[in-house]
Each structure stands twice: as C-alpha cells, then as structure tokens.
Amino acid sequence: MTLNSDFLQSLSSGNDPVSRSLLLTLLLVIFTLSWYAWVTIHSSKSNKTTTTNTPPPPPGPRGIPLIGNLLSLEPELHSYFAGLAHIYGPIFKLRLGNKVGIVVSSPSMARQVLKDQDVTFANRDITEAGRAATYGGSDIAWCSYGPEWRMLRKVCALKLLSNITLDSFYMLRRKHVRETAGYLYSRVGSPVNIEEQMFLTMLNLITNMLWGGTVKEGEEGARLGADFREVVLGMTELLGKPNISDFYPGLARFDLQGIRNKMDGLARRFDRIFDVMIDQRLKIDKEGGSRGSDSKDFLQFLLKLKDEGDSNTPLTMIHLKALLMDMVVGGTDTSSHTIEFAMAEIMNIPEVMRKTLQELEVVVGKDNIVEESHIHKLPYLYAVMKETLRLHPALPLLVPHCPSETCTVGGYTIPKGSRIFVNVWAIQRDPSIWENPLNFDPERFLKSKWDYSGSDFNYFPFGSGRRICAGTAMAERMVMYSLATLLHSFDWKLPQGEKLDLIEKFGIVLKKKTPLVAIPTPRLADPSMYE
C-alpha cells in the first residue's frame, strides 16, 4: 500500500465508479463511526498508559480525525518519509485512516524490527490488491508467517532457487542473453528503450525456466512481450495505488474504487496462461513423461512436489500458481529497472564507464563474448551493481511488515497489526553512514565487503531476516550477466538533443521517471559474435 497526492482526485474524479454524492455520504458515515471509535480508543489508551506505564507511541505529525495523515502524504513516499524522519526521528507514526503506519529509518531501528524481533514482525498486512494478485495471499511474499510460509520458502530457497538449480539453467540464460545481443545488433544506430528490452529478456528467461515457453524476438516477441508487460505493469501500478479499502477495511467488501476488480481481471489473464501450461505439462507426463532434459522445468518439479509433498502442509495447486506469479512478476520488473538505473548511472559518469570497460576488456577481451564464468572476475562491475542498489533499491520501502503482537521498538509501543515501513532507501543515503551519499561511487564497495545477506543494516537492498528476498541469487546472476553483455558488446549514446536524468518515480518498485533510451554501436569486431 502506498499513497500519493492524487488521493482525493482518484476518489472523486468522474471516472471513479463512486459518484460525488455517494462519496460525500460515505465520508459522512465514515466520519461519524470513526470519530466515535477514535474517541473511544484514545480514551482507552490514555487510561491504560496512566495505569500500566506502557511506553508511549512513536512521535509523528498530528493528523485529523477520520483521515489521519492521508491527505498530507506526497507522491514520492520514500523521500517524503525521509524528510519526516529528520523532524520526528528514526521511528515515527502516521495515522492512515483506520490503520497505524510506523516508519523506520535508521540501521538500529531496522535491526530491532528485522533481526531482534524478527518473528514478531514476520507477518504481512496484506492489501486488497495484493490479496487479489496472489490467490488470497498464497504466495511467498504475502503469506502470513507460519507452517504454510515455511513450506513455500523451503520450496523456493532449497529447490527452485538454489545454486545447484540456477547452475543447471546457465545455458538457458546464455541463450536469451545472446539473443538479446543479436537483436540489439539489428537495431544498431536506432534508439532502444533499455528497460523495455531488458524486461523482454528477463521474461524470456523466466518463462522458459518455469515451463519451457519463450517469447521470441521480433514482431511476435514485441507483441507477446507487450501483453505480459501490460499485465505486470498493471499489477505493480495497482499494488501502489491508494485504496480506501486498505485504510478502512470495513469498506473492502464494496471495492469502491474498483481496484480489486481490476486486479482480479489482470490475475485472471495470468491464471489462464498458467492453466494452459499446467495442462500441457500434465498431458506430456501422462503420455510418456519428460521428452528429454529440455522439458525439465520448474513447473514439472512443482507438480511432482505437489503430488509427493508433506501431508501436514501440502503444496496445493493454488500455492503452485501463486509461486509462478511471484516468479513472473517479481523476476521481471525489478531486474529490468535495476539494469536501467545501472546503465544510466554508468553513462552519466565517463570515468565509471571507462573503468567498467577497461575491466571487461582485461577479463573478457575484445575477441570473446561475456560468459557467466567471467562475472566473478569483475569486481568493479559488482561494485557498480551494489552502488546502483544502494542509491536505487528495487523496493525502496521493502514489503511492509506487520507485528503479530503489541511490542516495543526504540522505547516506543508498536501496536499489533500496524503497518511497518522500513525505509531502506533513506538508510542507504544517510550521510552519517555514507560519505557523499548522493554521489554514485562504486569505489566505496571495493574498499569494504558489503553483500546482500541482510546482516549489515547499513546496506540491505534485498531486505533482511526471515522475509529477505528469496530470489536474490537469481536476480544477481541475471542482472550481472545482462549488464556485462550490454556494456561489453556495445557502445551507448543518447539520441541527439536528449539529456540524461536520474529522477526516480516511486512505486512498490522504484523506476526512472523518464525511461532511458539509448543508441547502441557494436564494440566487437567480428559480426559473428552477435549471432
């Protein structure tokens, strides 16, 4: 759940299914009920604090009855929260309708939430859009902490996304990255939208890993890729759209803004694809099993696991589809935007570009193509990727956590069921931690050993604790290999008259406000190396 300054406009515009008169009536009803609840609850809390010496709630901006702080929130929520942290401190409270929001903006507070009290904060307060997108919260991202989540995490971490499994798909990654290089070679001298092209590459790879299907290059690929992209972008947009159902859960059944209905429609489009792929796989297995090693994919493994799984916490068909949804949505948008930010930062600083290309020429050479075996020999490129994720973490507020019981953080009472935002974006730009934090400087990661384990709360772009991103290893491989190939195979320049900017656009996934469009020129002398 995120909110922006278009909140009132989105509720009262003519395109909204709720008419202005109904909206006014609705607000009057909400005001009456909420004012009564607000007075009752705050009176109760005041009495309880007086008699039990309960620690106070975190400080924060004063809201108004019924609405709380909803109307004061700004579009770029990550930077807005960072500004409030300068006023109210590293932990502060917001009232979001009937919900309590807690924002954490320092390493010490993040440690208390994600490590010291990890189990307490391991739950999710699932949004209506999230529920619709994930078969009722049956996926690894939104599932409540417990046996079901542990089963899903085990399937992902130990089976689907283990190093052994990822190693077995190397030739598949190589195939799609080389196809991308070939396609870009055919576009030499023409502007290319970097993020769109990398989205298609990631989509090709992930769908092939999942069920052996692929989206081909060319016109057909552009059309099919555009369809997938439309659904993925539609989902991420709805996940970041202000929804009155999330702020006032009692109204969720009415779906006043139609967000759940729209998300249901997008989810059904994916579900139809999943049904086709599952039916095809079951038919293949029934008619004679796998057709050789090429047919071994994640779907085959998941179907087998479903039939042979633990009877106490079984993997159901709903779980299976939800995991497929996680892989497609989570593995495309985040990786493609990370590559886009990295390319923009590199192109913006000639010295960084020079050092990156120099390293690639020494390790790979101009008479060779990048292989995944080269990647671990490219420390400067690794530093570029880490610095990109420091400045532009894919999920700037992570996925919000939710305490399963009332607890204390930083000497303040955190109520059960509140929504916890960990502002990793602000922490990774904190001048008390990072020297010249707004400068893109890969050298800082050559001097210190930072990783993605989440053990250091100065730098944890993939989260930390039990809820750390399960796809980190896959994302690292795909981003590094793709980025190395783009830079080694082509020189890049902006179209004439265009200027590079690095302005961000907030959402559940952080994006560039203006897409990076650049013109490729071949760097390799032998044209056959692009085939």
Secondary structure, 3 states (H helix, E strand, C coil): CCCCCCHHHHHHCCCCCCCHHHHHHHHHHHHHHHHHHHHHHHHHHHHHHHHHCCCCCCCCCCCECCCECHHHCCCCHHHHHHHHHHHHCCEEEEEECCEEEEEECCHHHHHHHHHHCCCCCEECCCCHHHHHHCCCCCCCCCCCCCHHHHHHHHHHHHHHCCHHHHHHCHHHHHHHHHHHHHHHHHCCCCCEEHHHHHHHHHHHHHHHHHHCCCCCCHHHHHHHHHHHHHHHHHHHHHHCCCCHHHHCHHHHHHCCCCHHHHHHHHHHHHHHHHHHHHHHHHHHHHHHCCCCHHHCCHHHHHHHHHHHCCCCCCCCHHHHHHHHHHHHHHHHHHHHHHHHHHHHHHHHCHHHHHHHHHHHHHHCCCCCCCCHHHHHHCHHHHHHHHHHHHHCCCCCCCCCEECCCCEEECCEEECCCCEEEECHHHHCCCCCCCCCCCCCCCCHHHHCCCCCCCCCCCCCCCCCHHHCCCCHHHHHHHHHHHHHHHHHHEEEECCCCCCCCCCEECCCCCEECCCCEEEEEECCCCHHHHC
